[in-house]
Amino acid sequence: MLKPILLVEDNPNDLELTLIALSKSQLANQVVVMRDGAEALDYLHRRGEHATRVAGNPAVVLLDLKLPKVDGLEVLKDIRETDSLKPLPVVMLTSSKEEQDLVRSYELGVNAYVVKPVDFTDFVRAISDLGIFWAVLNEPPPGSQRYIKPPKN
């Protein structure tokens, strides 16, 4: 089974554009959407309404920086401080070009920091490339489950 992509985004417009871009890349991975940092942490830690979800980490977390309840930097910090989540690839997907946000994200262990392009075509291309890289091309850390196509009969 393919591992899902976890998208944590509160802005309805950015959410819609990101989902369109991911669908255009024709990835078969399910995209799980969380609208705030607290909900994302509940999903990752399998607690609350996500307590019964299938075990295992997503292929990648696409994480907005500015989120309600718990911001993206706090979510990233929690991921990096939790042994079972530490190897999880996290891409900060944000509109912030602030140097302090970039520096802090890398200090906390983000795998990539992508500023959302303003132009629709550029945005779609960037998200599509991200999805393909992290869900298909990237080799996951040892011990991660990876989808293997069953042999054809």
N, C-alpha and C positions, 0 to 999 in steps of 0.2 A: 504494500500500500504506500502511496506517495505521502510524504510528510507535508502538512499544510504550511502555508505562509501566514504568519501572524502580522496583520496590519493594524497598527494602533494610531488612529487618526480621529480627531474631533471635528474638523472642519468639513461640513457636508460637501462643499464644492471640491476640495482636494480629495476627499474620499471617493467621490464619483469618478473624478479624473483618473485616480490611481487604479480603481477597479476596471475602468475602460482600458487603460494601458496594459494592465496585466492580462486582460482577456485577449487583447490584440496580439500578445506574445504567444498565445495558444498553449500556455502551460496547463498541464492537467492537474496541477496541485490545487487543492481547495484553498481559498483565501478566507481566513477567519478574521473578522473585524471586531475590534474593541474600540470603544469611543472615549475611554479615559484610562489613565495610568493605573488606577486601583483595579479596574476590571481586568486589565492586561495581567497584573500580578496575580489576581485570583485565577485566571486561566492558566498561567504558567505554573503556579503552585498547586493546581488542581484542588481548589477550595471554593466554598460557597456554591453558587449555581454551576460551577465547572468541576465540582468534586468527582463527578462520575465520567468525565471525558476520558478517552483512551489515553493511556500512559505514553510518554515520550515527548520530546521537544519538537517544535516546528522546524522546518528547514531553515528558516531565517525569520527574524523580527524586523519589520519595517516600522520604525518608531519615530513619531513626531516629537519634537522637542517641547513645545508648549502645549501641555495637556491639562484638563481639569483634574481635580482631586490629587493626583500624584503626577508631577511633571516627568518628562522623558528622561532627564538626568537621574532622577531618583529611581525610576524603573531600571535604567541601565546599571546603576550602582547595586541594586538588589540582585539583578541577574548575575553580576560579576562576584557577588559575595555569597552566592548559593552554589554549592559544589555541583549539584545535578544540572544547574543551568549555565554554569561558567563557560563551557565550550560552545554555547549557542551563538551563532553569528547574529550580530545586531548592526543594522544600518540605520543611522540617524537620518531621517528624511524630513527636512525642515525648510522653512523659508528664511531662517535666520542666517545672516552672513556675519554675525557678530563674532569677532575673534575669540572672545572669552567663552562663547558657547562651543566653538570648534575645539579650543584647547581643553576645556573641561571634559568634553565628550571623549577625546583621545586619552586624557588622564584616567578616565573611568573604564577604558578598555573597549571603546566602540571599534567595530571592524571597518566601517566606512562612514563618511559624513557626506551626504549629498544634499546640495541646495536645490530645492524644487525650481526648475526652470519656469519662467513666466509664460513663454510661448507654448501653446498647446502641442504643437508637433514635437518640439524639443522635450516637453514633459513626457509625452507618450513614449518617445524613444528612450529617454533615460530610465523610466520605470520598467519598460519592457526589457532593457538590457540588464537592469538589476535583478529582475525576476529570473531571467534565463541564467545569469551567472550563479546566483545563490541557490537556486532550486535544481539546476541541471548540471552546470559545469563544475561548481565547487565540490571538492572532496570533503565530506564531513569528517569530524574528528573520529578517532578510533572508538568503537563501541556504539556509534550512532547507527540507526537502522537506515538502510538505503534501499530504495525500490529496485528490484531486479525483475525484468520482464520474464514471464514464464515462457518456456520453450513452445514453439508452434507445433501443433500436432500434425 
